[in-house]
Amino acid sequence: MPRPYLALVTHGAGDLRIEERVLPEPAAHEAVVAVGYGGICGSDLHYVSHGAVGESVLRGPMVLGHEVSGHVEVPAADGSGPARGTPVTVHPATPCGTCPQCAAGRRNLCPTAGYLGSAARFPHTDGAFAQRHVVAAERLLPLPAGLPVRTGALAEPASVAWHAVSRAGDVTGRRVFVAGAGPIGALVVAVLHRAGADEIVVSDLHERPLRIARELGATETRTAADLEGRVDEVGADIAIDSSGTAPGMATAVRALRRGGHLVLLGLPPRAEQPFLAGLVVTRELTVAGSLRFDTELADVVAALADGSLRADPVISHEFPLADAETAFALARDSAASGKVLLTF
């Protein structure tokens, strides 16, 4: 018997709809997840506001969402994966497993990987902002006892932050600068604090995100206005840009001492951006990109469960699916919100 459910679908820029859909019949290796929480990501905002994220352009309707948690409603028929009722978070990537990048253990760089709520390929890969979601059981990670399902929705963005910090090398005892204290930037601060960074300097346009960054371990916070003309004094060993903006990247470059290490995490709206290449040369900086994550999800869930990684302060608001328009409008206002969750 067909099983209808509600999903959050974008049809293009400015066109966000709640639609009734029919649950497909799961394959033997797939489970049905009753989604509890979904975090609104910057990419979701870009799809709704602009109809695209960088070079990923909407060419048809797409269910949004890749930061989700919930419970297994129907386990996989082949016996793989978690049992019915298990609280889980969902790994949103489906790498091919056979390309050179996958073979080298860098599945996050798989050129043909599917990703929930992504328009990178067509037909698009529907996301999981829905009351129910069919997913391969191997993409489910059980949440340990005591870890709230609500917190489980932060495992995906925290894994993005975890991977970015790993791209910086050993941060123990180092002075680190973070440009941008939105939800991802704040989680970068939390991961840096757990990893033993000695000093964590954070900048943002607004005071509210900086307050969250301090709660998560930042030792010094500065508004962009405060740093104007003084960013070269920061003298960081490592800088991580989570803003994805040309000014943010420029600030991160200028904040580094000679011989420093730059990690570019924020995804710019367009691939081509102005960049201080001259300073990269004259300061002999090392530059690393950071894309999503791979196996880090398990480490993040364990760290969230044992309390060594704090993430909950990043959550600022929750809205039911019916109020998705309001939730998205608030999530666009970085001065007034952190991570905005939808409840299903």
Legacy VTK file of the C-alpha trace (Angstrom):
# vtk DataFile Version 3.0
C-alpha trace
ASCII
DATASET POLYDATA
POINTS 344 float
0.000 0.000 0.000
1.403 3.455 -0.916
2.654 5.386 2.113
2.359 9.164 1.708
4.650 11.540 3.572
5.520 15.236 3.515
8.791 16.578 2.124
10.368 20.013 1.721
11.029 20.646 -1.967
12.630 23.539 -3.833
11.562 24.156 -7.428
13.980 27.027 -8.021
15.020 30.368 -6.620
12.360 31.680 -4.254
10.153 28.601 -4.683
9.972 26.428 -1.557
7.079 23.990 -1.144
5.857 21.314 1.259
4.685 18.442 -0.905
3.094 15.068 -0.330
5.067 12.227 -1.813
4.778 8.469 -1.822
7.466 6.372 -0.153
9.231 4.093 -2.651
9.543 0.410 -1.894
12.925 -0.070 -0.173
15.438 -2.449 -1.732
16.658 -5.313 0.444
19.695 -3.317 1.627
17.712 -0.167 2.384
16.011 1.016 5.550
13.250 3.533 6.188
14.163 6.299 8.633
11.542 8.350 10.438
13.339 11.695 10.328
13.289 13.625 13.593
15.513 16.653 12.999
17.147 18.364 10.044
19.656 21.211 10.149
19.390 23.963 7.541
22.768 24.285 5.807
24.202 27.111 3.744
23.755 25.008 0.616
20.031 24.626 1.352
19.800 28.404 1.679
21.620 28.928 -1.631
19.338 26.529 -3.504
16.250 28.309 -2.188
17.616 31.849 -2.601
19.557 31.489 -5.862
18.568 28.146 -7.386
22.192 27.045 -7.304
25.231 26.383 -5.149
28.304 27.341 -7.134
28.223 25.217 -10.281
25.419 22.967 -8.980
22.332 24.453 -10.632
18.771 23.269 -10.082
17.237 21.814 -13.223
14.187 20.320 -11.577
12.424 19.964 -8.206
14.612 18.595 -5.408
14.023 17.595 -1.796
16.432 19.553 0.373
18.447 18.500 3.413
21.503 16.461 4.326
21.973 17.136 8.079
19.437 14.716 9.529
18.816 12.312 12.384
15.912 10.135 13.429
14.901 6.542 14.176
14.854 3.404 12.047
11.211 2.750 11.231
11.733 -0.216 8.898
15.103 -2.016 9.022
16.780 -3.388 5.905
15.191 -6.658 4.803
18.598 -8.308 4.277
19.431 -7.904 7.968
22.153 -5.322 7.448
22.125 -2.109 9.405
20.436 -1.050 12.658
17.292 -2.599 14.079
13.861 -1.019 14.229
13.694 1.881 16.682
17.440 2.563 16.692
18.280 6.279 16.860
20.559 7.147 13.943
22.282 9.894 12.033
22.653 9.644 8.268
25.876 9.838 6.269
24.744 11.847 3.229
27.404 10.700 0.738
27.326 7.674 -1.551
30.780 7.316 -3.148
31.326 4.883 -6.011
33.921 2.834 -4.090
35.996 1.974 -7.159
37.571 5.190 -8.510
41.197 6.126 -7.718
40.110 8.534 -4.973
37.943 5.914 -3.285
40.726 3.351 -3.601
43.123 5.818 -1.964
40.823 6.219 1.033
39.645 9.710 0.044
36.037 8.896 -0.739
34.976 12.479 -0.038
36.723 13.358 -3.321
34.892 10.735 -5.403
33.910 12.581 -8.608
30.678 10.616 -9.054
29.542 10.473 -5.429
25.922 11.221 -4.705
25.120 13.588 -1.831
21.739 14.109 -0.240
20.077 17.309 -1.391
22.599 18.035 -4.146
21.992 19.355 -7.672
25.526 18.522 -8.794
24.156 15.795 -11.045
20.905 15.306 -12.934
18.595 13.720 -12.028
19.290 15.472 -8.733
19.892 13.552 -5.510
16.906 14.198 -3.273
17.681 15.115 0.295
16.096 13.993 3.553
14.019 16.973 4.702
11.029 14.674 4.862
8.992 12.778 7.393
10.466 9.540 6.068
13.536 8.726 4.050
14.695 5.548 2.322
18.458 5.082 2.596
21.041 2.331 2.268
21.466 0.764 5.712
25.248 1.134 5.474
24.814 4.920 5.484
23.194 4.840 8.941
25.232 5.364 12.089
23.549 4.410 15.383
23.621 7.069 18.095
25.035 5.850 21.423
22.759 5.679 24.447
22.390 9.087 26.015
23.129 11.075 22.860
19.931 12.972 21.967
18.585 12.591 18.455
18.458 16.400 18.330
22.242 16.555 18.838
22.626 13.804 16.250
21.495 16.285 13.600
24.756 18.180 14.238
26.955 15.161 13.475
27.148 15.962 9.754
28.243 19.626 10.029
30.541 18.735 12.931
32.171 16.134 10.673
32.765 18.826 8.054
34.517 20.859 10.752
36.463 17.811 11.995
37.756 17.110 8.491
38.796 20.747 8.016
40.805 20.708 11.241
42.495 17.491 10.136
43.559 19.283 6.935
45.485 21.725 9.135
47.698 19.012 10.597
48.542 18.840 14.306
46.956 21.842 16.032
48.162 20.991 19.527
49.575 24.083 21.206
49.125 26.190 18.067
47.618 29.638 17.549
44.697 29.274 15.134
42.604 31.934 13.416
39.059 31.166 12.228
37.367 33.509 9.761
33.598 33.286 10.078
31.722 32.063 13.158
28.548 30.773 11.568
27.456 27.216 12.466
30.373 25.567 10.632
32.906 28.075 11.923
31.617 27.630 15.467
31.935 23.853 15.130
35.495 24.335 13.832
36.194 26.199 17.076
34.713 23.317 19.094
36.858 20.762 17.240
39.985 22.915 17.621
39.337 23.227 21.354
38.974 19.456 21.680
42.112 18.903 19.581
44.270 20.989 21.924
44.762 24.284 20.093
46.367 26.707 22.527
44.861 29.934 21.204
41.769 30.227 18.998
41.140 33.669 17.531
37.801 34.113 15.742
36.400 36.902 13.614
32.899 37.533 12.315
30.739 40.424 11.169
28.347 40.043 14.104
28.578 39.755 17.871
26.053 36.934 18.331
28.092 34.221 16.525
31.207 35.414 18.339
29.440 34.854 21.656
28.740 31.243 20.625
32.367 30.841 19.529
33.543 31.928 22.979
31.219 29.398 24.580
32.756 26.664 22.429
36.378 27.501 23.214
37.498 30.641 21.389
40.136 32.457 23.432
39.805 35.744 21.545
37.026 37.106 19.332
37.074 40.169 17.102
34.487 41.696 14.811
35.619 42.370 11.277
35.438 46.075 12.067
37.762 45.605 15.058
40.298 43.826 12.853
40.262 46.501 10.167
43.878 47.456 9.502
45.189 45.219 12.298
44.709 41.695 10.986
48.453 41.333 10.204
49.067 41.513 13.960
47.217 38.221 14.583
50.248 36.102 13.702
48.453 32.763 13.546
50.194 29.461 12.821
47.040 28.161 11.136
44.044 29.945 9.608
40.758 28.325 8.613
38.317 30.247 6.456
34.755 29.072 6.976
33.136 32.135 5.427
33.541 31.253 1.757
33.786 34.974 0.966
36.593 36.927 -0.661
36.931 39.255 2.369
36.998 36.276 4.729
39.681 34.511 2.725
41.733 37.700 2.549
41.474 38.113 6.316
42.580 34.507 6.850
45.625 34.989 4.602
46.641 38.228 6.312
46.188 36.686 9.775
48.908 34.098 9.115
52.530 34.425 10.116
55.202 33.607 7.546
55.283 29.882 6.860
51.718 29.455 8.122
49.055 26.990 6.979
45.764 28.064 5.359
42.680 25.830 5.138
39.872 26.923 2.818
36.646 25.375 4.066
33.851 27.793 3.155
32.465 27.177 -0.329
32.283 30.427 -2.346
29.117 31.119 -4.353
31.272 31.147 -7.509
34.404 29.147 -8.245
36.443 32.195 -9.298
37.266 34.528 -6.400
39.837 37.283 -5.816
42.677 35.890 -3.729
45.857 37.303 -2.140
48.199 35.011 -4.068
51.057 37.440 -3.651
51.002 37.050 0.129
50.793 33.271 -0.243
54.073 33.471 -2.144
55.916 36.047 -0.041
54.875 34.444 3.255
55.421 30.947 1.801
52.042 29.769 3.028
50.765 26.223 2.673
47.200 26.138 1.304
44.778 23.232 1.659
41.185 22.844 0.550
38.660 20.929 2.637
35.632 19.170 1.132
32.945 17.514 3.240
34.230 14.415 5.101
34.395 10.625 4.896
34.880 8.328 7.890
35.014 11.174 10.421
31.313 10.785 11.202
31.965 7.860 13.553
34.636 9.800 15.465
32.344 12.799 15.757
29.417 10.766 17.078
31.689 9.155 19.674
33.063 12.560 20.730
29.559 14.038 20.982
28.468 11.067 23.067
31.363 11.200 25.540
31.053 14.966 25.921
34.544 15.809 24.645
33.014 17.683 21.698
30.420 20.323 22.563
28.033 21.244 19.776
24.581 22.039 21.176
25.281 25.786 21.707
25.353 26.092 17.903
21.605 25.366 17.762
19.617 28.588 18.040
16.094 27.754 16.835
13.712 24.888 16.027
10.694 25.030 13.732
8.183 22.403 12.616
8.155 21.507 8.928
4.988 23.579 8.467
6.999 26.719 9.342
9.842 26.022 6.910
9.538 29.422 5.205
10.005 31.183 8.545
12.886 28.875 9.457
14.717 29.582 6.188
14.196 33.335 6.519
15.711 33.282 10.002
18.589 31.005 8.971
19.552 33.584 6.328
20.042 36.176 9.068
23.427 35.287 10.544
23.176 38.149 13.027
20.067 36.606 14.588
20.540 32.847 14.276
22.966 29.955 14.512
22.003 26.484 13.372
18.270 26.395 12.666
16.647 22.972 12.949
13.489 21.697 11.319
11.478 19.059 13.184
9.608 16.365 11.315
LINES 1 345
344 0 1 2 3 4 5 6 7 8 9 10 11 12 13 14 15 16 17 18 19 20 21 22 23 24 25 26 27 28 29 30 31 32 33 34 35 36 37 38 39 40 41 42 43 44 45 46 47 48 49 50 51 52 53 54 55 56 57 58 59 60 61 62 63 64 65 66 67 68 69 70 71 72 73 74 75 76 77 78 79 80 81 82 83 84 85 86 87 88 89 90 91 92 93 94 95 96 97 98 99 100 101 102 103 104 105 106 107 108 109 110 111 112 113 114 115 116 117 118 119 120 121 122 123 124 125 126 127 128 129 130 131 132 133 134 135 136 137 138 139 140 141 142 143 144 145 146 147 148 149 150 151 152 153 154 155 156 157 158 159 160 161 162 163 164 165 166 167 168 169 170 171 172 173 174 175 176 177 178 179 180 181 182 183 184 185 186 187 188 189 190 191 192 193 194 195 196 197 198 199 200 201 202 203 204 205 206 207 208 209 210 211 212 213 214 215 216 217 218 219 220 221 222 223 224 225 226 227 228 229 230 231 232 233 234 235 236 237 238 239 240 241 242 243 244 245 246 247 248 249 250 251 252 253 254 255 256 257 258 259 260 261 262 263 264 265 266 267 268 269 270 271 272 273 274 275 276 277 278 279 280 281 282 283 284 285 286 287 288 289 290 291 292 293 294 295 296 297 298 299 300 301 302 303 304 305 306 307 308 309 310 311 312 313 314 315 316 317 318 319 320 321 322 323 324 325 326 327 328 329 330 331 332 333 334 335 336 337 338 339 340 341 342 343
